[in-house]
Amino acid sequence: MLILHDMQAIHWAVAGLGISFVTLTLLAVANRRLGVSTGFEDVCSLVLDAPYFKRSAITSGRPWRLPLLAGLVSGGILSAVLGGGWSPVWDLGMFDTEIGWGPGGKVVWMFAGGLFIGFGTRLAGGCTSGHGIFGLSNLEIPSLITTISFMAAGVVTTNLIYRVIL
């Protein structure tokens, strides 16, 4: 069951088929790799004048990456609306109970988390969707190593935070 509105979840295999369809179509039609982190670089390149964001590896993908990102956001909004609505909340569950830094602390916490995620994605040469979905489906060893590292770091971090610190 989904958390919002007690809706029945779509079977995982249907979602997997949808992701594989998008991945294979993108590869077959456009010879492009599925990944989201480079799309965020595209968004940054629209507003930042740094040479890093003006490289052709970034700007050449705008015609398909920006619509992909817009589709992800639009799909999320459409899903929320069709599922009964969405309203923003500041509730971070256990974070609020155990740490309770207030709204400013939450923003700092999320900003720091975003920096770590951005650093990790650049260090790994891509995001979890790029490595975990596309790279693994192409049997790429670097993606296997990266995905194992992402998963291991997530397990260790979660256990440290929830079992040791909190």
Backbone as numpy.savetxt, mean C-alpha at the origin, in Angstrom:
# Nx Ny Nz CAx CAy CAz Cx Cy Cz
-16.60 -11.99 8.16 -17.44 -10.81 8.16 -16.55 -9.56 8.16
-16.98 -8.56 7.44 -16.27 -7.31 7.44 -16.61 -6.50 8.68
-15.68 -5.69 9.11 -15.88 -4.90 10.32 -17.02 -3.90 10.14
-17.07 -3.25 8.99 -18.10 -2.24 8.76 -19.42 -2.88 8.38
-20.46 -2.57 9.11 -21.83 -2.91 8.75 -22.09 -4.41 8.64
-21.27 -5.25 9.22 -21.47 -6.71 9.20 -21.73 -7.25 7.80
-21.01 -6.74 6.82 -21.17 -7.22 5.45 -20.40 -8.52 5.25
-20.91 -9.39 4.42 -20.23 -10.64 4.10 -19.06 -10.33 3.16
-17.90 -10.85 3.48 -16.72 -10.60 2.65 -16.79 -11.41 1.35
-16.17 -10.88 0.31 -16.03 -11.61 -0.95 -15.01 -12.72 -0.70
-15.21 -13.85 -1.29 -14.28 -14.97 -1.12 -12.88 -14.55 -1.57
-11.86 -14.99 -0.86 -10.48 -14.59 -1.15 -10.06 -14.98 -2.55
-10.57 -16.08 -3.08 -10.17 -16.53 -4.41 -10.67 -15.56 -5.48
-11.83 -14.95 -5.28 -12.36 -13.98 -6.24 -11.46 -12.75 -6.27
-11.06 -12.28 -5.09 -10.14 -11.14 -5.03 -8.81 -11.49 -5.69
-8.31 -12.69 -5.43 -7.05 -13.13 -6.05 -7.13 -13.17 -7.56
-8.26 -13.66 -8.07 -8.46 -13.68 -9.53 -8.50 -12.26 -10.10
-9.13 -11.34 -9.37 -9.17 -9.95 -9.82 -7.78 -9.34 -9.88
-6.99 -9.57 -8.85 -5.62 -9.04 -8.82 -4.79 -9.66 -9.93
-4.93 -10.97 -10.14 -4.16 -11.62 -11.20 -4.58 -11.12 -12.58
-5.87 -10.84 -12.76 -6.35 -10.31 -14.03 -5.72 -8.95 -14.32
-5.73 -8.07 -13.32 -5.14 -6.74 -13.50 -3.64 -6.86 -13.77
-2.96 -7.71 -13.01 -1.52 -7.88 -13.16 -1.16 -8.40 -14.54
-1.84 -9.46 -14.98 -1.54 -10.06 -16.28 -1.93 -9.14 -17.43
-3.04 -8.42 -17.28 -3.46 -7.49 -18.33 -2.45 -6.36 -18.47
-2.01 -5.82 -17.35 -1.02 -4.74 -17.37 0.27 -5.22 -18.04
0.67 -6.43 -17.74 1.90 -6.97 -18.33 1.71 -7.26 -19.82
0.59 -7.89 -20.19 0.37 -8.29 -21.59 0.10 -7.09 -22.50
-0.71 -6.17 -22.03 -1.13 -5.05 -22.88 -0.09 -3.93 -22.91
0.45 -3.60 -21.76 1.32 -2.42 -21.68 2.77 -2.73 -21.34
3.08 -4.01 -21.08 4.43 -4.41 -20.67 4.89 -3.60 -19.45
3.98 -3.45 -18.48 4.24 -2.70 -17.25 4.11 -3.60 -16.04
4.84 -3.26 -14.99 4.82 -4.00 -13.73 3.84 -3.33 -12.77
3.05 -4.16 -12.10 2.11 -3.63 -11.11 2.86 -3.28 -9.83
2.63 -2.11 -9.33 3.21 -1.65 -8.08 2.64 -0.29 -7.77
2.52 0.03 -6.50 1.88 1.27 -6.11 2.88 2.35 -5.72
4.02 1.97 -5.17 4.94 2.98 -4.63 5.44 3.93 -5.70
5.69 3.46 -6.90 6.14 4.36 -7.96 5.04 5.33 -8.36
3.79 4.92 -8.20 2.68 5.82 -8.45 2.70 7.01 -7.50
3.10 6.77 -6.26 3.20 7.87 -5.32 4.35 8.81 -5.71
5.41 8.25 -6.30 6.47 9.11 -6.83 5.92 9.98 -7.95
5.03 9.40 -8.76 4.38 10.19 -9.82 3.62 11.37 -9.24
2.87 11.14 -8.19 2.11 12.21 -7.55 3.07 13.27 -7.02
4.14 12.84 -6.37 5.14 13.80 -5.86 5.77 14.60 -7.00
5.97 13.95 -8.15 6.61 14.64 -9.27 5.73 15.75 -9.83
4.45 15.70 -9.55 3.55 16.76 -10.02 3.70 18.04 -9.21
4.16 17.91 -7.96 4.23 19.08 -7.09 5.64 19.45 -6.63
6.59 18.53 -6.77 7.96 18.79 -6.34 8.87 18.93 -7.55
9.80 19.86 -7.46 10.69 20.13 -8.59 12.05 19.44 -8.44
12.20 18.52 -7.50 13.47 17.85 -7.27 13.83 16.98 -8.48
15.11 16.94 -8.85 15.53 16.14 -10.01 15.15 14.66 -9.89
15.14 14.12 -8.69 14.77 12.71 -8.49 13.40 12.42 -9.08
12.46 13.34 -8.93 11.11 13.13 -9.40 10.92 13.49 -10.87
11.95 14.01 -11.50 11.86 14.40 -12.91 12.51 13.36 -13.83
13.00 12.24 -13.28 13.62 11.21 -14.11 12.58 10.58 -15.03
13.03 10.10 -16.17 12.09 9.53 -17.13 11.44 8.26 -16.60
12.10 7.54 -15.69 11.49 6.34 -15.10 10.21 6.69 -14.36
10.14 7.90 -13.85 8.94 8.35 -13.14 7.96 8.98 -14.11
8.41 9.97 -14.86 7.48 10.72 -15.70 6.91 9.91 -16.85
7.61 8.90 -17.33 7.10 8.11 -18.45 5.92 7.23 -18.06
5.76 6.95 -16.78 4.67 6.10 -16.34 3.40 6.82 -15.96
3.42 8.14 -15.99 2.24 8.92 -15.58 0.95 8.54 -16.32
1.00 8.32 -17.63 -0.27 8.04 -18.33 -1.02 6.81 -17.83
-0.33 5.86 -17.23 -1.05 4.69 -16.72 -1.02 4.61 -15.19
0.04 5.11 -14.55 0.12 5.00 -13.08 -0.85 5.92 -12.36
-0.99 7.15 -12.83 -1.91 8.07 -12.17 -3.36 7.60 -12.27
-3.82 7.10 -13.44 -5.18 6.53 -13.46 -5.32 5.29 -12.56
-4.25 4.49 -12.44 -4.30 3.34 -11.53 -4.52 3.79 -10.10
-3.76 4.80 -9.66 -3.94 5.33 -8.31 -5.33 5.94 -8.13
-5.79 6.68 -9.13 -7.13 7.28 -9.05 -8.19 6.18 -8.95
-7.98 5.08 -9.67 -8.91 3.96 -9.60 -8.90 3.28 -8.24
-7.73 3.17 -7.62 -7.65 2.59 -6.28 -8.41 3.44 -5.27
-8.20 4.74 -5.33 -8.90 5.65 -4.40 -10.40 5.66 -4.70
-10.76 5.77 -5.97 -12.18 5.78 -6.35 -12.87 4.47 -5.97
-12.18 3.36 -6.17 -12.74 2.07 -5.80 -12.98 1.95 -4.31
-12.06 2.49 -3.52 -12.25 2.49 -2.07 -13.44 3.33 -1.65
-13.57 4.50 -2.27 -14.70 5.38 -1.96 -16.01 4.72 -2.38
-16.04 4.17 -3.58 -17.24 3.50 -4.08 -17.63 2.33 -3.18
-16.65 1.56 -2.77 -16.90 0.43 -1.87 -17.49 0.90 -0.55
-16.95 1.99 -0.01 -17.46 2.52 1.25 -18.89 3.02 1.11
-19.16 3.73 0.03 -20.50 4.28 -0.19 -21.51 3.15 -0.38
-21.17 2.17 -1.22 -22.08 1.06 -1.45 -22.23 0.16 -0.23
-21.22 0.18 0.63 -21.25 -0.64 1.84 -21.92 0.03 3.02
-22.48 1.18 2.84 -23.19 1.82 3.93 -22.60 3.12 4.40
-21.57 3.59 3.76 -21.01 4.88 4.12 -19.69 4.78 4.86
-19.04 5.92 4.97 -17.74 6.01 5.62 -17.66 7.35 6.32
-17.04 7.33 7.47 -16.78 8.59 8.15 -15.41 8.49 8.80
-14.62 9.55 8.69 -13.28 9.50 9.26 -13.33 9.44 10.79
-12.40 8.70 11.35 -12.30 8.59 12.80 -10.85 8.75 13.23
-10.66 9.17 14.44 -9.32 9.30 15.01 -9.01 8.14 15.95
-9.84 7.14 15.99 -9.67 6.01 16.91 -8.57 5.09 16.40
-7.52 4.94 17.18 -6.43 4.03 16.83 -6.38 2.84 17.80
-7.50 2.53 18.41 -7.62 1.33 19.25 -6.63 1.29 20.39
-5.77 0.26 20.38 -4.83 0.03 21.46 -3.85 1.20 21.62
-3.51 1.87 20.54 -2.63 3.03 20.62 -3.22 4.07 21.56
-4.52 4.35 21.39 -5.19 5.32 22.24 -5.23 4.86 23.69
-5.53 3.60 23.89 -5.66 3.06 25.24 -4.32 3.05 25.97
-3.28 2.59 25.30 -1.99 2.40 25.96 -1.10 3.64 25.94
-1.14 4.40 24.86 -0.22 5.53 24.72 -0.95 6.85 24.89
-2.07 7.03 24.20 -2.92 8.20 24.37 -2.25 9.54 24.16
-1.62 9.75 23.04 -0.94 11.00 22.76 -1.86 12.10 22.25
-3.09 11.79 21.96 -4.00 12.79 21.42 -3.83 12.94 19.92
-4.63 13.80 19.29 -4.58 13.96 17.83 -3.21 14.33 17.28
-2.50 15.25 17.94 -1.17 15.64 17.46 -0.19 14.49 17.49
-0.23 13.70 18.54 0.65 12.54 18.66 0.35 11.48 17.61
-0.93 11.32 17.30 -1.32 10.36 16.26 -0.77 10.78 14.91
-0.84 12.09 14.61 -0.32 12.58 13.35 1.18 12.34 13.27
1.90 12.62 14.36 3.34 12.38 14.40 3.63 10.89 14.22
2.87 10.04 14.92 3.05 8.59 14.83 2.85 8.09 13.40
1.77 8.56 12.76 1.47 8.13 11.39 2.48 8.70 10.40
2.93 9.92 10.62 3.94 10.52 9.74 5.24 9.74 9.83
5.66 9.40 11.05 6.88 8.61 11.24 6.74 7.24 10.58
5.57 6.62 10.73 5.33 5.34 10.08 5.42 5.45 8.57
4.87 6.53 8.03 4.94 6.76 6.58 6.37 6.94 6.10
7.19 7.64 6.90 8.61 7.79 6.53 9.32 6.45 6.50
9.06 5.61 7.51 9.67 4.28 7.53 9.21 3.44 6.34
7.93 3.52 6.01 7.41 2.77 4.87 8.05 3.27 3.58
8.12 4.58 3.41 8.75 5.14 2.21 10.21 4.76 2.10
10.94 4.83 3.21 12.35 4.44 3.20 12.49 2.96 2.84
11.66 2.13 3.46 11.72 0.69 3.19 11.40 0.35 1.74
10.43 1.05 1.17 10.07 0.77 -0.22 11.19 1.15 -1.17
11.84 2.27 -0.91 12.96 2.67 -1.77 14.15 1.73 -1.56
14.40 1.35 -0.31 15.51 0.43 -0.01 15.29 -0.91 -0.69
14.05 -1.38 -0.72 13.72 -2.67 -1.31 13.51 -2.59 -2.82
13.48 -1.38 -3.36 13.26 -1.24 -4.80 11.82 -1.48 -5.21
10.90 -1.27 -4.28 9.48 -1.45 -4.60 8.67 -1.74 -3.35
7.37 -1.78 -3.52 6.47 -1.96 -2.39 6.03 -3.42 -2.26
5.22 -3.68 -1.26 4.76 -5.04 -1.02 3.92 -5.56 -2.18
3.12 -4.70 -2.80 2.32 -5.18 -3.93 3.20 -5.48 -5.14
4.18 -4.64 -5.38 5.08 -4.88 -6.51 5.89 -6.15 -6.35
6.47 -6.33 -5.18 7.28 -7.54 -4.94 6.42 -8.76 -4.66
5.45 -8.59 -3.75 4.66 -9.73 -3.31 3.72 -10.28 -4.35
3.18 -9.42 -5.19 2.23 -9.89 -6.20 2.94 -10.10 -7.53
3.53 -9.05 -8.04 4.10 -9.15 -9.38 5.43 -9.91 -9.38
6.32 -9.54 -8.48 7.63 -10.19 -8.47 7.57 -11.68 -8.19
6.76 -12.07 -7.21 6.63 -13.50 -6.90 5.97 -14.27 -8.03
4.98 -13.65 -8.69 4.31 -14.34 -9.79 5.25 -14.55 -10.97
6.32 -13.76 -11.04 7.33 -13.93 -12.09 8.55 -14.70 -11.61
8.43 -15.29 -10.41 9.50 -16.12 -9.83 10.83 -15.37 -9.72
10.77 -14.11 -9.33 11.97 -13.30 -9.17 12.53 -13.49 -7.76
13.77 -13.94 -7.67 14.42 -14.21 -6.38 14.50 -12.96 -5.52
14.88 -11.78 -6.06 14.91 -10.59 -5.21 13.54 -10.28 -4.59
12.46 -10.53 -5.33 11.12 -10.30 -4.77 10.79 -11.31 -3.68
11.25 -12.53 -3.83 11.05 -13.54 -2.78 11.76 -13.12 -1.50
13.01 -12.69 -1.64 13.79 -12.25 -0.47 13.14 -11.02 0.17
12.72 -10.08 -0.66 12.10 -8.86 -0.15 10.78 -9.16 0.54
9.95 -10.02 -0.05 8.66 -10.35 0.55 8.84 -11.08 1.88
9.79 -11.99 1.94 10.09 -12.68 3.20 10.56 -11.66 4.24
11.37 -10.70 3.82 11.85 -9.66 4.74 10.70 -8.78 5.23
9.79 -8.37 4.32 8.62 -7.58 4.72 7.81 -8.33 5.76
7.53 -9.60 5.48 6.69 -10.40 6.37 7.37 -10.61 7.72
8.66 -10.95 7.70 9.39 -11.18 8.95 9.44 -9.91 9.79
9.71 -8.78 9.15 9.76 -7.51 9.88 8.39 -7.19 10.48
7.33 -7.47 9.75 5.98 -7.23 10.26 5.66 -8.10 11.47
6.04 -9.38 11.40 5.79 -10.29 12.52 6.59 -9.86 13.75
7.86 -9.55 13.56 8.72 -9.14 14.68 8.22 -7.84 15.29
7.92 -6.85 14.45 7.46 -5.55 14.94 6.15 -5.69 15.70
5.20 -6.43 15.14 3.91 -6.61 15.80 4.08 -7.29 17.15
4.91 -8.31 17.21 5.13 -8.99 18.49 5.86 -8.11 19.50
6.81 -7.31 19.02 7.50 -6.40 19.93 6.51 -5.37 20.50
5.71 -4.79 19.64 4.79 -3.74 20.09 3.72 -4.31 21.01
3.05 -5.38 20.58 1.90 -5.86 21.32 2.23 -6.82 22.47
3.36 -7.48 22.44 3.68 -8.44 23.50 4.76 -7.94 24.46
5.65 -7.08 23.97 6.75 -6.63 24.82 6.50 -5.20 25.32
6.27 -4.28 24.42 6.14 -2.87 24.79 4.80 -2.59 25.46
3.70 -3.07 24.85 2.40 -2.80 25.41 1.93 -3.99 26.23
